[in-house]
């Protein structure tokens, strides 16, 4: 009997104790209550080049210059689940979250340690104008004093910034680099029928050989998709162009973000002679110095040697023309020779032969013949010219002595109808 009373008393005490503990358990707070009681905070701001843009409104930056939206969440407890950030969708603006994990750190505030999550989202405006970053929902899960977790959505502040073309030279922003620095490099390789990776400067290239030009652009704090075209379009019949697929890569190395673009073309040499591959100039707006610059890569002029087949292909039209002219000339000479076998030579020809042979009687004969045929005159001194005095002097000299060939021809051509 005493055992039954003792057992009943023990059960009653356990029931009363359990009820008392349950009655004293604190209710789980809501996310809004945590905010109201300063148990969780969310701050956000815009920055560019390590400068807080929200301190100066509106703030002007360049097209394609990154603006960093920073979101900092803090709690005196800890985060118990992943944080989800609402997708940012703004016309003419690219928002790309490069880090899938937040930067976690702790900070003392008074005598209490707060856990922080920091997210950075770069924003790239594609055109000039005013941009408004709306309030963004952040889904957060944190622990509370009861040992349980509370989940809710916090919202960032609304932000705005202004974008413009920083220089009047920027007529086509997609052709520019916008960054604090940039590195533009190139690599040349040649290959022949016998070897690959031939030194262009030390080797003689022939028709059919190939040259590969690779251009690499590296820009920090940008996106590969925003980098401008690198290789110019070449219109040159001396080469055949083969373009490799463009390589775009966004590299994240210990928090350092670099956009990389690589373009490569292969040129097959088609003709001999000099082939010029042009220089490359890319405009660059330096966001640190706020000045426009140029990135330049030198081109190359290559001496190409013909093969026999390429030489024939290159000059076949000229060869055909020379052959036709030669055949025509031979045929003409043959016909002329055949004609003058049965006909007398023209007076100018026999006059020329007389001058060459220094036969002055014949020279006089052909001059008088020309005078009579042209004018019906029999004496040179009776022929009238513009410079009669000089004519008479040369005529008298011709009768008594000799004249140089130049003066003889002058007499010949002065005699006209």
TASUL-V172702 format. One record per residue. RES is the residue in one letter. SS is DSSP state (H for helix, E for strand, - for the rest). OMEGA is omega as a letter, one per 30 degrees, with the letter a starting at -180 (none if undefined). D_LAST is the distance of its C-alpha to the last C-alpha in whole Angstrom. Layout:
{{RES & SS & OMEGA & D_LAST} {RES & SS & OMEGA & D_LAST}}
//
This chain:
{{X & - & l & 172} {X & H & l & 171} {X & H & a & 168} {X & H & l & 167} {X & H & a & 167} {X & H & a & 165} {X & H & l & 163} {X & H & l & 162} {X & H & l & 162} {X & H & l & 159} {X & H & l & 157} {X & H & l & 158} {X & H & l & 157} {X & H & a & 153} {X & H & a & 153} {X & H & l & 153} {X & H & l & 151} {X & H & l & 148} {X & H & l & 148} {X & H & l & 148} {X & H & a & 145} {X & H & a & 143} {X & H & a & 144} {X & H & a & 143} {X & - & a & 139} {X & - & l & 136} {X & - & l & 134} {X & - & a & 130} {X & - & l & 128} {X & - & l & 125} {X & H & l & 122} {X & H & l & 122} {X & H & l & 125} {X & H & l & 124} {X & H & a & 121} {X & H & a & 123} {X & - & l & 125} {X & - & l & 123} {X & - & l & 123} {X & E & a & 119} {X & E & l & 116} {X & E & l & 113} {X & E & l & 110} {X & E & l & 106} {X & E & l & 103} {X & E & l & 99} {X & E & l & 98} {X & E & a & 94} {X & - & l & 94} {X & - & l & 97} {X & E & l & 97} {X & E & a & 100} {X & H & a & 98} {X & H & l & 101} {X & H & a & 101} {X & - & a & 98} {X & - & f & 97} {X & - & a & 95} {X & - & a & 93} {X & E & l & 89} {X & E & a & 88} {X & E & l & 85} {X & - & l & 84} {X & - & l & 85} {X & - & a & 87} {X & E & l & 91} {X & E & a & 94} {X & E & l & 97} {X & E & a & 100} {X & E & l & 103} {X & E & a & 106} {X & E & a & 109} {X & E & a & 113} {X & E & l & 116} {X & E & l & 120} {X & - & l & 123} {X & - & l & 124} {X & - & l & 121} {X & E & a & 119} {X & - & l & 120} {X & - & a & 117} {X & - & l & 113} {X & - & a & 112} {X & E & a & 109} {X & E & l & 106} {X & - & l & 105} {X & - & l & 101} {X & - & a & 99} {X & - & a & 96} {X & - & l & 94} {X & - & l & 91} {X & - & l & 88} {X & E & l & 90} {X & E & l & 91} {X & E & a & 94} {X & E & l & 95} {X & - & a & 99} {X & - & l & 98} {X & - & l & 101} {X & - & l & 104} {X & - & a & 107} {X & - & l & 108} {X & E & a & 108} {X & E & l & 112} {X & E & l & 114} {X & E & a & 117} {X & E & l & 118} {X & E & l & 121} {X & E & a & 122} {X & - & l & 125} {X & - & a & 127} {X & E & l & 126} {X & E & l & 123} {X & E & l & 120} {X & E & a & 118} {X & E & l & 114} {X & E & l & 112} {X & E & l & 108} {X & E & l & 105} {X & E & a & 101} {X & E & l & 99} {X & E & l & 95} {X & E & a & 93} {X & E & l & 89} {X & E & a & 88} {X & - & l & 85} {X & - & a & 83} {X & - & l & 84} {X & E & l & 87} {X & E & l & 90} {X & E & l & 93} {X & E & l & 96} {X & E & a & 98} {X & - & l & 101} {X & - & a & 105} {X & - & l & 105} {X & E & l & 108} {X & E & l & 110} {X & E & a & 113} {X & E & l & 115} {X & E & a & 118} {X & E & l & 121} {X & E & l & 124} {X & - & a & 127} {X & - & a & 131} {X & - & a & 132} {X & - & l & 130} {X & - & a & 129} {X & E & l & 125} {X & E & a & 123} {X & E & l & 120} {X & E & a & 118} {X & E & l & 114} {X & E & a & 113} {X & E & l & 110} {X & - & l & 108} {X & - & l & 106} {X & - & a & 103} {X & E & l & 100} {X & E & l & 97} {X & E & a & 94} {X & E & a & 90} {X & E & l & 87} {X & E & l & 84} {X & - & a & 80} {X & - & a & 81} {X & - & l & 77} {X & - & l & 74} {X & - & a & 72} {X & - & l & 74} {X & - & l & 72} {X & - & a & 73} {X & H & a & 77} {X & H & l & 77} {X & H & a & 74} {X & - & l & 77} {X & E & l & 80} {X & E & a & 83} {X & E & l & 85} {X & - & l & 87} {X & - & l & 85} {X & E & l & 83} {X & E & a & 82} {X & E & a & 78} {X & E & l & 78} {X & E & l & 76} {X & E & l & 76} {X & E & l & 73} {X & E & l & 74} {X & E & l & 72} {X & E & l & 73} {X & - & l & 71} {X & - & a & 72} {X & - & a & 74} {X & - & l & 76} {X & - & a & 77} {X & - & a & 77} {X & E & l & 74} {X & - & a & 73} {X & - & a & 70} {X & - & a & 69} {X & - & a & 70} {X & - & l & 69} {X & - & a & 65} {X & E & l & 65} {X & E & l & 63} {X & - & a & 62} {X & - & l & 65} {X & - & a & 67} {X & E & l & 69} {X & E & l & 69} {X & E & l & 72} {X & E & a & 72} {X & E & l & 76} {X & E & l & 76} {X & E & l & 80} {X & E & l & 81} {X & E & a & 84} {X & E & l & 85} {X & E & l & 89} {X & - & l & 91} {X & - & l & 88} {X & - & a & 88} {X & H & a & 86} {X & H & a & 84} {X & H & a & 83} {X & - & a & 81} {X & - & l & 77} {X & - & a & 75} {X & - & a & 74} {X & - & l & 71} {X & - & l & 67} {X & - & a & 66} {X & - & l & 63} {X & - & a & 60} {X & - & a & 58} {X & - & a & 57} {X & - & a & 58} {X & E & l & 62} {X & E & a & 64} {X & E & l & 67} {X & E & a & 70} {X & E & l & 73} {X & - & l & 76} {X & - & l & 79} {X & - & l & 80} {X & E & l & 83} {X & E & a & 85} {X & E & l & 88} {X & E & a & 91} {X & E & l & 93} {X & E & a & 96} {X & E & l & 98} {X & - & l & 101} {X & - & l & 100} {X & E & a & 96} {X & E & l & 94} {X & E & l & 90} {X & E & a & 88} {X & E & l & 85} {X & E & a & 82} {X & E & l & 80} {X & E & a & 77} {X & E & l & 75} {X & E & l & 72} {X & E & a & 71} {X & E & l & 67} {X & E & a & 66} {X & E & a & 63} {X & - & a & 60} {X & - & l & 57} {X & - & a & 56} {X & E & a & 55} {X & E & l & 57} {X & E & a & 59} {X & E & l & 60} {X & E & a & 63} {X & - & l & 63} {X & - & a & 66} {X & E & l & 69} {X & E & l & 70} {X & E & l & 73} {X & E & a & 74} {X & E & l & 77} {X & E & a & 80} {X & E & a & 83} {X & - & l & 86} {X & - & a & 87} {X & - & a & 85} {X & - & l & 84} {X & E & l & 80} {X & E & l & 77} {X & E & l & 76} {X & E & l & 74} {X & E & a & 75} {X & E & l & 72} {X & E & a & 71} {X & - & l & 68} {X & - & l & 66} {X & E & l & 65} {X & E & a & 61} {X & E & l & 62} {X & E & a & 60} {X & E & a & 60} {X & E & l & 59} {X & - & l & 58} {X & - & a & 60} {X & H & a & 58} {X & H & l & 58} {X & H & l & 57} {X & H & l & 54} {X & H & l & 53} {X & H & a & 54} {X & H & a & 52} {X & H & a & 49} {X & H & l & 49} {X & H & l & 46} {X & H & l & 44} {X & H & l & 45} {X & H & l & 44} {X & H & l & 40} {X & H & l & 40} {X & H & l & 41} {X & H & l & 39} {X & H & a & 36} {X & H & l & 37} {X & H & l & 38} {X & H & l & 34} {X & H & l & 33} {X & H & l & 35} {X & H & l & 34} {X & H & l & 30} {X & H & a & 30} {X & H & a & 33} {X & H & l & 30} {X & H & a & 27} {X & H & l & 30} {X & H & a & 31} {X & H & a & 27} {X & H & l & 26} {X & - & a & 29} {X & - & l & 28} {X & - & l & 25} {X & - & l & 22} {X & - & l & 21} {X & - & a & 18} {X & H & a & 16} {X & H & a & 16} {X & H & l & 20} {X & H & l & 21} {X & H & l & 19} {X & H & l & 21} {X & H & l & 24} {X & H & l & 23} {X & H & a & 23} {X & H & a & 27} {X & H & l & 28} {X & - & l & 27} {X & - & a & 26} {X & H & l & 24} {X & H & l & 24} {X & H & l & 22} {X & H & l & 20} {X & H & a & 19} {X & H & a & 18} {X & H & l & 16} {X & H & l & 14} {X & H & l & 14} {X & H & l & 13} {X & H & l & 10} {X & H & a & 9} {X & H & a & 10} {X & H & a & 9} {X & H & a & 5} {X & H & a & 6} {X & - & l & 9} {X & - & a & 11} {X & - & a & 14} {X & - & a & 15} {X & H & a & 14} {X & H & l & 16} {X & H & a & 14} {X & - & a & 11} {X & - & l & 11} {X & - & l & 12} {X & - & l & 14} {X & - & a & 17} {X & H & a & 16} {X & H & l & 20} {X & H & l & 19} {X & H & l & 16} {X & H & a & 18} {X & H & l & 21} {X & H & l & 20} {X & H & l & 18} {X & H & l & 22} {X & H & l & 23} {X & H & a & 21} {X & H & a & 23} {X & H & a & 26} {X & - & a & 27} {X & - & l & 25} {X & - & l & 24} {X & - & a & 24} {X & H & a & 23} {X & H & a & 21} {X & H & l & 20} {X & H & l & 18} {X & H & l & 17} {X & H & l & 15} {X & H & a & 14} {X & H & a & 12} {X & H & l & 11} {X & H & a & 10} {X & - & a & 7} {X & - & l & 4} {X & - & none & 0}}
//
